[in-house]
Amino acid sequence: MGSPPIVASGLKSQTDLEPTIGVEDCVHRYHRLFENAPLVAYSLDSQLHTIYISPYCLKIFGYSDEEIQKDHLFWDRHIHPEDQQRVNLRRERYLKEGKSFNIEYRIIHRDQTVRHIINHTIPIIHNNKINLIDGFVFDITARKHLEDQLILTERIKVLNDMSLGVAHEIRNPLTSIGGFARLLERRMAQSDPNRSHLEIILKEVSRLEATVNRVLDSFKRIRLHPVPTNINEILARVLNQLSHEFHHTGIQLTTKLSNRIPEIELDRHLIEEGLRSIIKTSLRGMQGGGELTITTTPNHRYVVIEICGLSLNPGPLDKCQLFFPFYREPSFDGGIGIPLSQQIIAQHGGNVVIKNGSDQQTSLVITLPMPRQVPNR
């Protein structure tokens, strides 16, 4: 492994005045700084061959510093294909001008997951030529996921507000249409040839009324009756009830339920109904079989239930539709549905989010708040 480049400075500092701190000490401190910092520091030659890269590269890229230094095409090889042209053009332009620049793009990690990074590049020029290129790489994947989730949350809120407004606008004229149609039905003779057409109108009015009522019901606040509950027991019961569906669809189930989760205040019946609806929807999205892993883990504030291995439709619009009050999952069986399940979890102080993983797989993450701990006095 190489050593980080030494930066020379003409400025006098306190170290110049204290003989107890020598140049070697400064070099070692500088070296330790780069070795332990949660970022990648690197130096390239003018051909973009890696001279030095700090060990944190293993975390961000999945490759050791030795592997990266041996691979002369590393910096191009691991750019996400959709970002390749944009990055190359911008890098070429700025290096030609001898300017520093920041660029945000995606890379493919060794485990084939997509990571978001910011690459800050600083060309070192001597005699009007670039001798070295120093830089820093910051992993911003977590920040990007949070931004995407905030955008998704706002889109869902807008769609829900629209659906509520549309439902109210439809309800009044629909009530009038239905009232007059039913009055006409009572007055119309059984032998009237137009009666079959009227029956079609009544059937469609009833269907629309049911849809509007379902949308309006989804915005009503649910009355909770929380009691101390073991979430693992609820999950185990739901999975046992759905065991025949796992068998029928050929889905292999793996559960990893943490025994470190305390009892939390939940409405047992509603949470059970919500989890059942969410898991059944997950199964219907995997009709071709596959593996589904359900885990529970505690963190400082939440119990996290993660359903991994889903094959839901990709794209933010489809994610919004999943929580949209008009949404009906395929082969809907009359359960409470995904939007109401999400509302139940939200009223418990939790959340339901969808995150994309590798190999076109999707995970659904449910969070429920942990009980507040009373500080010891």
C-alpha positions in Angstrom: 0.0 0.0 0.0 1.3 3.4 -0.9 1.5 6.4 1.3 -0.7 9.5 1.0 0.8 12.4 -0.9 2.6 15.1 1.1 1.3 18.6 0.9 3.9 21.3 1.1 3.1 24.7 2.5 5.1 27.9 2.7 3.1 29.1 5.7 4.7 29.3 9.2 2.8 27.3 11.8 3.1 26.4 15.4 4.9 23.2 14.4 7.7 25.3 12.9 8.4 26.7 16.3 8.3 23.5 18.4 11.3 21.2 17.9 9.5 18.4 19.8 7.2 17.9 16.8 9.3 17.0 13.8 8.5 16.4 10.1 8.3 12.6 10.6 5.6 13.1 13.3 3.6 15.3 11.0 3.8 12.7 8.2 2.7 10.0 10.5 -0.2 12.0 11.8 -1.2 12.9 8.2 -1.0 9.3 7.3 -3.2 8.2 10.2 -5.7 10.8 9.3 -6.2 9.4 5.8 -6.1 5.8 7.0 -8.9 6.2 9.5 -11.2 8.8 7.9 -14.7 7.6 6.7 -13.9 8.7 3.2 -11.7 7.6 0.3 -8.6 9.7 -0.3 -6.7 8.9 -3.5 -4.0 10.0 -5.9 -3.8 9.2 -9.6 -1.2 9.8 -12.2 -2.0 11.6 -15.4 -3.2 8.3 -17.0 -5.7 7.8 -14.2 -3.7 5.0 -12.7 -4.0 4.8 -8.9 -0.9 5.7 -7.0 -2.5 5.7 -3.6 -5.9 5.1 -2.2 -7.0 5.0 1.5 -8.3 1.7 3.0 -11.9 3.0 3.3 -12.2 2.1 -0.4 -13.0 -1.5 0.8 -16.2 -0.1 2.4 -17.3 2.1 -0.5 -16.2 0.0 -3.5 -15.8 -3.5 -2.0 -12.2 -3.7 -3.3 -8.9 -3.4 -1.3 -6.4 -0.7 -2.0 -4.0 -3.3 -3.5 -6.7 -4.5 -5.9 -7.5 -1.0 -7.0 -3.9 0.0 -7.6 -3.4 -3.1 -9.8 -6.5 -2.3 -11.9 -5.6 0.5 -14.3 -9.2 0.7 -15.5 -10.8 0.7 -12.1 -12.2 4.3 -12.1 -14.0 3.7 -15.4 -14.9 0.1 -14.9 -17.1 0.6 -11.8 -19.1 3.7 -12.9 -22.8 2.8 -13.4 -23.4 2.3 -17.1 -26.2 5.0 -17.2 -23.7 7.5 -15.7 -20.6 6.5 -17.7 -20.9 9.0 -20.6 -21.8 11.9 -18.4 -18.9 11.3 -16.0 -16.4 10.8 -18.7 -17.4 14.0 -20.6 -17.4 16.2 -17.6 -14.1 14.7 -16.3 -12.4 15.2 -19.6 -13.6 18.8 -19.9 -12.5 19.9 -16.4 -9.1 18.1 -16.6 -8.4 19.7 -19.9 -9.1 23.1 -18.3 -7.0 22.1 -15.2 -9.9 22.8 -12.9 -11.1 21.1 -9.7 -14.6 19.7 -9.8 -17.3 17.8 -7.9 -19.4 15.2 -9.6 -22.1 13.0 -8.2 -22.7 9.6 -9.8 -23.5 6.0 -9.1 -21.0 3.1 -8.9 -21.4 -0.7 -8.9 -20.1 -2.1 -5.6 -18.4 -5.5 -5.6 -21.6 -7.1 -4.2 -23.4 -5.7 -7.3 -25.4 -3.1 -5.2 -25.6 0.4 -6.5 -23.9 3.1 -4.4 -24.2 6.9 -4.8 -20.9 8.9 -4.4 -19.5 12.4 -4.7 -16.1 12.5 -6.2 -14.1 15.7 -5.6 -11.2 15.9 -7.9 -8.1 18.2 -7.6 -5.6 18.3 -10.5 -2.0 19.0 -9.5 -0.4 21.1 -12.3 3.3 21.5 -13.0 4.7 23.3 -16.0 1.2 23.6 -17.4 0.7 19.9 -17.3 -1.3 17.7 -14.9 1.2 15.6 -13.0 -1.1 14.2 -10.4 -4.8 14.1 -9.6 -5.8 14.1 -5.9 -9.3 13.6 -4.7 -11.8 12.4 -2.2 -14.8 10.1 -2.5 -17.8 10.4 -0.2 -20.5 7.7 0.1 -23.9 9.5 0.0 -26.1 6.4 -0.6 -27.9 6.8 2.7 -28.6 10.4 2.0 -30.0 9.6 -1.5 -32.3 6.9 -0.1 -33.6 9.4 2.4 -34.1 12.1 -0.3 -35.9 9.5 -2.5 -38.1 8.5 0.4 -39.0 12.1 1.1 -39.9 12.7 -2.5 -42.0 9.5 -2.5 -43.8 10.6 0.7 -44.7 13.9 -0.8 -46.0 12.3 -4.0 -48.1 9.9 -1.9 -49.5 12.9 0.1 -50.4 14.7 -3.1 -52.1 11.7 -4.6 -54.0 11.1 -1.3 -55.1 14.7 -1.2 -56.2 14.5 -4.9 -58.1 11.2 -4.2 -59.9 12.8 -1.2 -60.9 15.8 -3.3 -62.1 13.7 -6.2 -64.1 11.4 -3.9 -65.9 14.4 -2.4 -66.6 15.9 -5.8 -68.0 12.6 -7.1 -70.1 11.7 -4.0 -72.8 14.4 -4.3 -73.7 13.9 -8.0 -73.4 10.2 -7.6 -75.9 10.2 -4.7 -78.3 12.1 -6.9 -77.9 9.8 -9.8 -78.3 6.7 -7.6 -81.4 8.2 -5.9 -83.2 9.0 -9.1 -82.2 5.6 -10.7 -83.6 3.7 -7.7 -86.8 5.8 -7.7 -87.1 5.1 -11.4 -86.6 1.4 -10.8 -89.5 1.3 -8.3 -91.9 3.0 -10.7 -90.8 1.0 -13.8 -92.8 -2.0 -14.8 -91.1 -5.4 -14.7 -92.0 -5.9 -18.4 -90.4 -2.6 -19.6 -87.7 -3.3 -22.2 -85.5 -0.5 -20.8 -85.4 -2.2 -17.3 -82.2 -4.1 -18.3 -80.4 -0.8 -19.1 -81.5 0.7 -15.8 -80.2 -2.4 -13.9 -76.8 -1.8 -15.5 -76.9 1.9 -14.4 -77.8 0.8 -10.8 -75.0 -1.8 -10.8 -72.4 0.7 -11.9 -73.7 3.4 -9.5 -73.4 0.9 -6.6 -69.8 0.0 -7.7 -68.8 3.7 -7.8 -70.5 4.4 -4.4 -68.5 1.5 -2.9 -65.3 2.9 -4.4 -66.0 6.4 -3.1 -66.9 5.1 0.4 -63.7 3.0 0.5 -61.6 6.1 -0.3 -63.3 8.2 2.3 -63.1 5.5 4.9 -59.3 5.2 4.3 -59.0 8.8 5.5 -61.0 8.3 8.7 -58.9 8.1 11.9 -58.8 4.5 13.2 -59.6 4.0 16.9 -56.8 2.1 18.4 -56.9 -0.1 21.5 -53.2 -0.7 22.3 -52.0 -3.3 24.7 -48.4 -4.7 25.4 -47.8 -7.0 22.4 -45.0 -9.3 21.3 -44.6 -8.4 17.6 -42.8 -11.7 16.9 -45.8 -13.7 18.1 -48.1 -11.7 15.9 -45.8 -12.3 12.9 -45.5 -16.0 13.7 -49.3 -16.4 13.8 -49.8 -14.5 10.5 -47.1 -16.6 8.8 -48.6 -19.8 10.1 -52.0 -18.8 8.8 -50.5 -18.1 5.4 -48.4 -21.3 5.3 -50.6 -22.8 2.6 -50.1 -19.8 0.4 -46.4 -20.1 0.7 -46.6 -23.8 -0.3 -49.0 -23.1 -3.2 -46.8 -20.3 -4.7 -43.6 -22.3 -4.2 -42.0 -19.5 -2.1 -39.3 -20.5 0.4 -39.7 -18.5 3.6 -36.9 -17.7 5.9 -37.5 -15.9 9.2 -35.0 -14.1 11.4 -36.9 -12.8 14.4 -34.8 -11.1 17.1 -35.3 -12.2 20.6 -34.2 -8.7 21.9 -37.4 -7.0 21.0 -39.5 -5.9 24.1 -43.3 -5.8 24.1 -44.6 -2.7 22.4 -48.0 -1.0 22.7 -50.1 -2.1 19.7 -53.7 -2.8 18.8 -53.1 -6.5 18.3 -56.1 -7.2 16.0 -55.4 -4.3 13.7 -51.7 -4.9 13.5 -52.3 -8.5 12.7 -54.8 -7.6 10.0 -52.4 -5.1 8.5 -49.4 -7.4 8.5 -51.5 -10.2 7.0 -52.6 -7.9 4.1 -49.1 -6.7 3.5 -47.5 -10.1 3.4 -50.3 -11.5 1.2 -49.7 -8.7 -1.3 -46.0 -9.6 -1.2 -46.8 -13.2 -2.0 -49.0 -12.2 -5.0 -46.1 -10.2 -6.4 -44.0 -13.4 -6.4 -46.2 -15.9 -8.4 -43.1 -17.4 -10.0 -41.8 -18.5 -6.6 -38.6 -17.4 -5.0 -37.2 -16.7 -1.6 -38.8 -14.4 1.0 -36.9 -13.4 4.1 -38.7 -11.7 7.0 -36.6 -10.2 9.8 -37.3 -8.3 12.9 -34.6 -6.1 14.6 -34.6 -3.5 17.3 -32.8 -0.2 17.1 -32.7 2.8 19.5 -36.2 4.0 18.6 -38.0 1.5 16.4 -38.7 -2.2 15.8 -37.9 -2.8 12.2 -39.7 -5.5 10.2 -38.1 -6.1 6.8 -39.6 -8.3 4.1 -36.8 -9.0 1.6 -36.9 -10.6 -1.8 -40.0 -9.0 -3.3 -40.6 -8.6 -7.0 -42.9 -5.5 -7.0 -43.2 -3.3 -10.1 -40.2 -0.9 -10.2 -40.5 2.9 -10.3 -41.7 5.6 -7.9 -45.1 5.8 -9.5 -45.8 2.2 -8.8 -44.6 2.7 -5.2 -47.0 5.6 -4.9 -49.8 3.5 -6.3 -49.2 0.8 -3.7 -50.3 3.2 -1.0 -52.9 5.0 -3.1 -56.5 4.7 -1.7 -57.8 3.7 -5.1 -55.2 0.9 -5.3 -56.4 -2.7 -5.4 -53.7 -5.3 -5.4 -54.1 -8.2 -7.9 -56.6 -10.9 -6.9 -57.9 -8.8 -4.0 -59.6 -11.1 -1.5 -61.7 -8.6 0.5 -59.1 -8.0 3.2 -58.4 -4.6 4.6 -56.0 -3.7 1.7 -52.5 -2.1 1.6 -53.6 1.6 2.0 -55.5 0.9 5.2 -52.7 -1.4 6.5 -50.3 1.5 6.0 -52.7 3.9 7.8 -52.9 1.4 10.7 -49.1 1.4 11.1 -48.9 5.2 10.7 -51.4 5.7 13.5 -49.2 3.5 15.7 -46.4 6.0 15.0 -44.7 3.8 12.4 -44.1 3.8 8.7 -44.1 1.5 5.6 -41.4 2.2 3.0 -40.2 0.4 -0.1 -36.5 0.3 -1.0 -34.9 -1.2 -4.1 -32.0 -3.7 -3.7 -29.8 -5.6 -6.1 -30.9 -8.0 -8.8 -34.3 -6.3 -9.3 -35.3 -7.3 -5.8 -37.3 -5.0 -3.5 -37.6 -4.8 0.3 -40.5 -3.6 2.2 -39.6 -2.0 5.6 -42.1 -1.6 8.4 -41.1 0.4 11.5 -43.0 0.5 14.8 -41.9 2.8 17.7 -40.2 1.2 20.7 -41.6 2.0 24.2 -40.0 5.1 25.7 -37.7 4.3 28.5 -38.2 6.3 31.7 -34.8 7.5 32.9 -33.6 6.3 36.3 -33.7 8.8 39.1 
